[in-house]
Structures are given as C-alpha cells and as structure tokens.
Amino acid sequence: MIKFDTFTLINGLRFVVHHDANTPIVAMNILYKVGARDEHPEKTGFAHLFEHLMFGGSINIPRYDEPLQRAGGDNNAFTNSDITNYYLTLPKENIETAFWLESDRMLSLAFSEKSFEVQRQVVVEEFRQNYLNQPYGDAWLLLKPLAYSTHPYQWNTIGKEISHIEQATLEDVKDFYGRFYNPNNAIIAIAGDISTEEVKQLAEKWFASIPAGPEISRSLPSEPIQKEARKLHVKKQVPVDGIYKAWHMCGRNDDDYYATDLISDLLGSGQSSRLVKALIKKQELFAEISAFITGDSDPGLFVVTGKLLPGISFDAAEEGINQQIAILKQKSPSMDELRKVKNRVVSGQAFSSISVLSKAMNLAYYTYLGDTDLVNNLTKQYRKVQAADIIRIANNIFTENNCSTLYYTKEND
C-alpha cells in the first residue's frame, strides 16, 4: 500500500506526496497536461520540442543541469500524445534545489533565439535520424494517419512532418508555453524521505506566487467508427518485409482497458505468447512478432507488428495472424493462461513500486487520469478480468472493418 497526501495551491497546482523513510533519495515528478494531441494540425511537434526547450535554461538559471548536478541530482523527461513529463531525483537534503529549478522554468523560461535555434536543430536531427533515415523508422508516421482520420492521434509526438519544426517561430513557441506550461495545468508528485508539511512549505515558497494560466477547455474531435478496412503498401530499403496491423480500442479510463491490455499479453508479449509460439516457433512465418496497446487517454490502438521470414508472403503471414485472433475470439483462454498474464502484470506493478522515482511517476500519472488511488488498486482491476471478458472484447475489436494495415515491403537489391 502506497500512502499519499494531496493538496492544491491557490493557483491550481496540484501536489501528491508519498513519505518513504527508507531511502535518502527524494524524487520529484512534474506532469504537464499537454501532449501532441493539443497541437494545431499545421504546427505539430511542439510538445516534444518543448521537452527540449525546458532544459535550455530559464531567465534566472541559464543552465538547468549544472545546479542540479552540483546538488547530486539527475533528471530526464518524455513526451507522448497526452502528457509531457519531467522527473528528477536528489539527495533529500538538497530537495529545495528541485523546487527552485522547476518553479523558475515554470514561471520564466528563457526564450532566446540562440537557445531556440539550437533545440530546434536537435529535434530536426532527431526526426531525420530516428524516423527518416532508419529502417522502418517512418512506420508510425504512416500507420497513425492511416488509422486515424480525424483525431489528433493521427500524428506522432515528433510531429506530422519535419517542416513543422523547421518553420516554427519563436512567437509560436511562446504562445504554446503561455497556454500550457502553467501551474493549473500541472501535477507535481514527490516521493521520498520528506513530510507533507515540508513539501507544503516549499510549495508555498517556490510555486504559490506563480500566476495561474488560462483554463484549458479541450474539444478534440472524436474519431468516427471505422467502417471499412484500410490498407497501405510501401516499398523501402529495409532488411525484410514487415507488417503493422492496428485496430481501434477503448481509452485508458474505460472499464475494458484492463482486459484489452491482457489480450495484448496473451497474443504477443513474451516467448510463451500465442503469436510467438504459433507463428515463429511452429509455423516459421515470422522472425519476430509482438502485440501491444498504445495506452492513450482517448480511444487508442491495439497493434500487432512483425517482421516476415524471407520467402514468406504477406498473405501467408496475415493469415497466420488472423487464425490466432479467430481462435481467441471463439475459445476462452484457460485459467492457467489467464492467470499467467495477470501475474506478469502484477509483478510488473510490484517492481514499479520499488523506487521512489517510479512511485512519484505513477502517483502523478494516476492523478492525471483522475484516480490517484489506482497506484494501489491497479492490480485489482486486472485480477477482476474474466475469460468471458476476453472473448467479448476480442470479438468487439478484431473485425476486418476496424483494422488498418501497413505492408512494409523490402525493395529488391
């Protein structure tokens, strides 16, 4: 059981505090409720760009990393379609350094042309290296707009296209910061050997004077029900043929999310999963194959992706996938098989509760979802899933009309 306290400052900044006296380290996680889905369709990649810009220094602290490292700290960040997340760890005696650093860049991030240009070029180079010049790197740039016709999940966190970052202006960036990087659009979770009262004092000292930003009212377009199969064939210089199949599924707060997650484990997570045993070990159709869910806040995707063995046709490979899905739709998993995937989830949750950083990250994220106590109840949600739920949801998700397929063909030498 992870015990926690919560409080909210007058400017709307929410805090979650977990006291753990067994470690000399304190973790701070700051979650900003802004991701790629909040971007303008013609100005994408800004949330990810801001992940970089936030480390470029504030008006009062030119180099974010230097004082943090002098205090014995470490930090990192990530961005996805829904959130931007910054996290750091420090020895408990230096935790005020974290409050000082984070409050300053929330209040007064530096916007110099030089810093902006440096970080923009970093992101442009990342786009080229990871998405354009790497085998299969553009697969998600192709698959997401195939699966989504309306919802902003149709573009990747890196952006829809490289020109959006290349053409971004300093005014664009300032506007994005002003709208989203405000105390009333953030959640801070603290975990470690620090009391709630100490956190309150530091929060009041460093964050309470930061003015609240504008209220954010999201009216994102809902993705319409997909009524026909979508297919895209591309030919690229890659080692082997690849296939990517995506079905629409529920959002993160839906009751069916947990069963859907377990279905992905049953099908394609680990060496004992059905797709691996049947299509790699037995039928020898694939060199590798996996199934996973995107886990998005709004309705996301259930994805099966694999690399075909040489000489295997797309028809044969796809038929193999469809056969395993058909079995799942018709026959309940055994109690042992379902118990096994549930135990894997439970053990994963247990491991994520060991470090104070993991606890801080989980507390912030579940608060964002609207139920901080999920940090303690998540395993119960998975335990409740029944075999009948697996069949019901599989039949609901895995229909031909609900599927978008990317065929990634190897160019002949």
C-alpha positions in Angstrom: 0.0 0.0 0.0 1.4 3.4 -1.1 0.1 6.1 1.3 -0.1 9.6 -0.1 -1.4 13.0 0.8 -2.7 15.6 -1.7 -3.1 19.4 -1.6 -3.7 22.2 -4.2 -2.2 25.6 -4.2 -4.3 28.7 -4.8 -3.1 28.9 -8.4 -4.4 25.4 -9.1 -1.1 23.5 -8.9 -1.8 20.0 -7.5 0.7 18.1 -5.3 0.8 14.5 -4.3 3.2 13.4 -1.6 4.4 10.0 -0.5 6.6 9.7 2.5 9.2 6.9 2.3 11.7 7.0 5.2 13.7 4.0 3.8 15.7 6.0 1.2 18.0 9.0 1.3 16.7 10.0 -2.2 13.7 12.2 -3.0 12.0 12.1 -6.4 10.0 14.9 -8.0 7.8 14.3 -11.0 6.1 17.2 -12.8 3.4 16.2 -15.3 2.1 18.9 -17.6 -1.2 18.1 -19.2 -0.1 18.8 -22.7 0.9 16.4 -25.5 0.9 16.0 -29.2 -2.9 15.9 -29.3 -3.0 19.5 -28.2 -1.1 20.8 -31.2 -2.5 22.6 -34.2 -2.6 20.2 -37.2 -0.4 22.5 -39.2 2.0 23.1 -36.3 2.9 19.7 -34.9 5.8 18.5 -32.8 5.7 21.5 -30.4 5.1 19.4 -27.3 8.2 17.4 -28.0 10.2 20.5 -28.9 9.2 21.9 -25.5 10.6 18.9 -23.8 14.0 20.0 -25.2 13.4 23.7 -24.7 12.7 23.3 -21.0 16.3 22.1 -20.4 17.6 25.1 -22.3 17.6 27.4 -19.2 15.3 29.9 -17.6 15.8 33.7 -17.3 17.4 33.3 -13.8 19.2 29.9 -14.3 21.0 29.7 -17.7 21.9 26.0 -17.5 19.3 23.8 -15.8 21.6 20.8 -15.4 24.6 22.5 -13.7 23.0 23.3 -10.3 21.1 20.0 -10.3 24.3 18.0 -10.8 26.1 20.0 -8.2 23.4 19.1 -5.8 23.8 15.4 -6.7 20.7 15.2 -8.8 19.7 13.5 -12.0 16.8 14.2 -14.4 15.1 13.3 -17.6 11.8 13.8 -19.4 9.4 12.3 -22.0 6.5 13.4 -24.2 3.6 11.4 -25.6 0.3 12.2 -27.2 -1.3 13.1 -23.9 1.3 14.5 -21.5 4.8 15.9 -21.1 6.6 14.5 -18.0 9.7 15.8 -16.3 11.3 14.0 -13.4 14.4 14.2 -11.2 16.0 12.7 -8.1 18.1 14.3 -5.4 19.5 13.6 -2.0 16.8 14.6 0.5 18.9 17.4 2.0 19.1 19.1 -1.4 15.4 18.8 -2.4 14.8 22.5 -2.3 17.1 22.8 -5.4 14.4 20.9 -7.3 11.7 23.3 -6.2 13.9 26.3 -7.1 14.7 24.9 -10.6 11.2 23.7 -11.5 9.4 26.8 -10.3 11.8 29.1 -12.2 11.3 27.4 -15.5 7.5 27.2 -15.0 7.5 30.9 -14.4 10.2 32.3 -16.7 11.6 30.0 -19.3 14.2 31.8 -21.4 13.3 32.4 -25.0 16.5 33.4 -26.7 16.8 33.0 -30.5 20.0 31.1 -29.9 18.6 28.6 -27.5 15.5 28.1 -29.7 17.6 27.5 -32.8 19.9 25.0 -31.0 17.0 23.0 -29.7 15.0 23.2 -33.0 18.0 21.7 -34.8 18.4 19.0 -32.2 14.7 17.9 -32.8 15.1 18.2 -36.6 18.1 16.0 -36.5 16.3 13.5 -34.2 13.4 13.5 -36.8 15.9 12.6 -39.6 17.9 10.0 -37.7 15.1 8.2 -35.9 12.2 8.5 -38.4 13.5 9.2 -41.9 16.9 7.5 -42.1 16.3 4.3 -40.1 14.8 1.1 -41.4 11.1 1.1 -40.5 11.6 4.4 -38.8 8.6 6.0 -40.6 6.2 3.2 -39.9 4.3 5.1 -37.3 4.3 8.2 -39.4 2.4 6.1 -42.0 0.3 3.9 -39.7 -1.2 6.6 -37.5 -2.7 8.7 -40.2 -4.0 5.5 -41.8 -5.8 4.5 -38.6 -7.0 8.0 -37.6 -8.9 10.2 -40.0 -10.0 12.9 -37.5 -8.5 12.7 -34.0 -5.1 14.4 -33.4 -3.6 11.0 -32.6 -3.1 10.8 -36.3 0.4 12.4 -35.9 3.4 11.2 -33.9 4.9 13.0 -30.9 7.8 14.0 -33.1 5.4 15.8 -35.4 3.5 15.2 -38.6 6.3 16.3 -40.8 9.8 17.8 -40.4 8.8 21.1 -41.9 6.5 21.9 -39.0 9.6 22.2 -36.7 11.8 23.8 -39.3 9.3 26.6 -39.8 8.4 27.1 -36.2 8.9 30.7 -34.9 9.8 32.0 -31.5 6.3 33.5 -31.3 4.7 30.1 -31.9 6.8 28.7 -29.1 6.0 31.5 -26.6 2.3 31.0 -27.4 2.5 27.3 -26.7 4.3 27.9 -23.4 1.8 30.6 -22.3 -1.2 28.3 -22.9 0.0 25.0 -21.4 3.0 25.4 -19.0 1.1 26.9 -16.1 0.5 25.7 -12.5 -3.2 24.9 -13.1 -2.2 22.6 -15.9 0.4 20.6 -13.9 0.6 17.9 -11.3 3.7 17.5 -9.0 4.3 14.3 -7.2 7.0 14.0 -4.5 8.2 10.7 -3.1 10.9 10.0 -0.5 12.0 10.9 3.0 10.2 14.2 3.2 7.0 15.0 5.0 3.8 16.5 3.5 4.3 19.6 5.8 7.8 20.1 4.4 6.5 19.8 0.9 3.7 22.3 1.6 6.2 24.9 2.9 8.5 24.5 -0.1 5.5 24.6 -2.5 4.2 27.8 -1.0 7.6 29.3 -1.1 8.5 28.5 -4.7 5.3 27.9 -6.6 2.4 29.7 -4.9 3.3 33.1 -6.4 3.2 31.8 -10.0 0.0 33.1 -11.6 -2.5 30.6 -13.0 -2.8 30.4 -16.7 -5.9 30.3 -18.9 -8.3 27.5 -18.3 -7.9 24.8 -21.0 -11.1 23.6 -22.5 -10.4 20.7 -24.8 -12.8 20.0 -27.6 -10.8 17.4 -29.5 -12.7 15.8 -32.5 -13.8 12.3 -31.8 -12.6 9.6 -34.2 -15.6 8.2 -36.1 -16.1 4.5 -36.1 -14.0 2.9 -38.8 -16.4 1.2 -41.3 -14.0 -0.4 -43.8 -10.6 -1.9 -43.8 -7.7 0.4 -44.7 -4.5 -0.8 -46.3 -1.3 0.9 -47.3 1.6 -0.7 -49.3 5.0 0.9 -49.2 8.3 -0.2 -50.6 11.5 0.8 -48.8 15.1 -0.2 -48.3 14.7 -2.4 -45.3 16.2 -5.8 -44.4 12.9 -7.8 -44.6 9.2 -7.3 -45.2 7.2 -6.0 -42.2 3.5 -5.9 -41.4 1.7 -3.5 -39.0 -1.9 -4.1 -38.1 -3.9 -1.6 -35.9 -7.4 -1.9 -34.5 -9.2 0.8 -32.6 -9.8 0.1 -28.9 -11.1 1.9 -25.8 -9.4 4.7 -23.9 -7.3 4.5 -20.8 -10.2 5.1 -18.3 -12.6 2.7 -19.9 -13.5 -0.4 -17.9 -12.5 -2.6 -20.7 -9.0 -1.3 -20.8 -7.5 -3.8 -18.4 -8.9 -6.8 -20.3 -7.7 -5.3 -23.6 -4.2 -5.0 -22.1 -4.3 -8.6 -21.1 -5.3 -9.6 -24.6 -2.2 -8.0 -26.0 -0.1 -10.0 -23.5 -1.9 -13.2 -24.4 -1.3 -12.7 -28.1 2.1 -11.2 -28.3 4.1 -10.4 -25.2 6.9 -12.8 -24.4 8.2 -16.1 -25.7 5.1 -18.0 -24.4 2.6 -15.8 -26.1 0.3 -17.3 -28.8 1.7 -15.4 -31.8 5.3 -16.2 -30.9 4.6 -19.9 -30.3 2.4 -20.4 -33.3 3.9 -18.1 -36.0 7.6 -18.1 -35.0 8.3 -21.4 -33.4 5.7 -23.7 -35.1 4.8 -22.3 -38.5 8.0 -20.3 -39.0 6.3 -17.3 -40.7 8.0 -14.5 -38.7 11.4 -13.7 -37.5 9.8 -11.5 -34.8 6.2 -10.6 -33.8 4.6 -8.7 -31.0 1.2 -7.3 -29.8 0.7 -4.2 -27.7 -1.6 -1.4 -26.9 -0.9 2.3 -27.2 -2.5 3.1 -23.8 -3.7 6.5 -24.8 -6.1 8.6 -22.8 -8.6 8.8 -25.6 -9.5 5.7 -27.6 -6.2 4.2 -28.8 -4.9 1.4 -30.9 -4.3 -2.3 -30.5 -1.3 -3.2 -32.6 0.2 -6.4 -34.0 3.5 -6.0 -35.8 6.0 -8.4 -37.2 9.0 -9.0 -39.5 8.4 -11.8 -42.0 11.0 -14.5 -42.7 12.5 -14.5 -46.2 10.2 -16.2 -48.7 7.0 -15.7 -46.7 4.3 -13.8 -48.5 2.1 -11.2 -46.8 -0.9 -13.4 -47.5 0.6 -16.3 -45.5 1.8 -14.0 -42.7 -1.5 -12.2 -42.4 -3.5 -15.5 -42.5 -1.4 -16.7 -39.6 -2.2 -13.7 -37.5 -5.9 -13.9 -38.4 -6.0 -17.6 -37.4 -4.7 -16.9 -33.9 -7.1 -14.0 -33.5 -10.0 -16.2 -34.6 -9.1 -18.8 -32.0 -9.0 -16.1 -29.3 -12.5 -14.9 -30.4 -14.0 -18.3 -30.2 -12.4 -20.1 -27.3 -11.8 -18.8 -23.8 -8.2 -18.8 -22.5 -7.5 -21.4 -19.9 -7.4 -20.4 -16.3 -3.7 -21.1 -16.2 -3.0 -19.0 -19.3 -5.1 -16.1 -18.0 -3.5 -16.4 -14.5 0.0 -16.3 -16.1 -0.6 -13.0 -17.9 -2.3 -11.5 -14.9 0.7 -12.5 -12.7 3.0 -10.8 -15.2 1.1 -7.6 -14.8 1.0 -7.8 -11.0 4.8 -8.5 -10.8 5.4 -5.5 -13.1 3.3 -3.3 -10.8 5.3 -4.6 -7.8 8.6 -3.7 -9.4 7.3 -0.2 -10.3 6.6 0.4 -6.7 10.2 -0.2 -5.5 11.9 3.0 -6.4 10.8 6.4 -5.2 11.0 7.7 -8.8 8.6 5.1 -10.1 6.2 5.8 -7.3 6.4 9.6 -8.0 5.8 9.0 -11.7 2.9 6.6 -11.0 1.3 9.0 -8.5 1.4 11.9 -10.9 0.0 9.8 -13.8 -2.9 8.3 -12.0 -3.8 11.7 -10.6 -3.8 12.9 -14.1 -6.2 10.0 -15.0 -8.5 11.2 -12.2 -7.9 8.5 -9.6 -4.7 8.7 -7.6 -5.6 5.6 -5.7 -5.0 3.5 -8.8 -1.5 3.3 -7.6 -2.9 0.8 -5.0 -5.9 -0.6 -6.9 -4.5 -1.2 -10.4 -3.7 -4.9 -9.8 -7.3 -5.4 -8.5 -8.6 -4.2 -11.9 -6.5 -6.7 -13.7 -7.5 -9.5 -11.3 -11.2 -8.9 -12.0 -10.9 -9.7 -15.7 -12.7 -12.9 -16.6 -12.2 -15.2 -19.6 -15.7 -14.1 -20.8 -14.4 -10.5 -21.0 -11.5 -11.6 -23.2 -13.9 -13.2 -25.7 -16.3 -10.3 -25.7 -13.7 -7.7 -26.2 -11.8 -9.7 -28.8 -15.0 -10.0 -30.9 -15.6 -6.3 -30.5 -12.1 -5.2 -31.5 -10.9 -7.7 -34.1 -13.2 -7.1 -37.0 -12.0 -6.5 -40.6 -13.6 -3.1 -40.9 -11.9 -1.9 -37.7 -8.4 -2.7 -39.0 -5.8 -0.6 -40.7 -2.8 -2.5 -42.2 0.6 -1.2 -43.3 2.5 -3.6 -45.6 6.2 -2.6 -45.5 7.9 -4.3 -48.5 11.6 -4.7 -48.9 12.9 -3.2 -52.1 14.7 -5.6 -54.4 18.5 -5.1 -54.5 
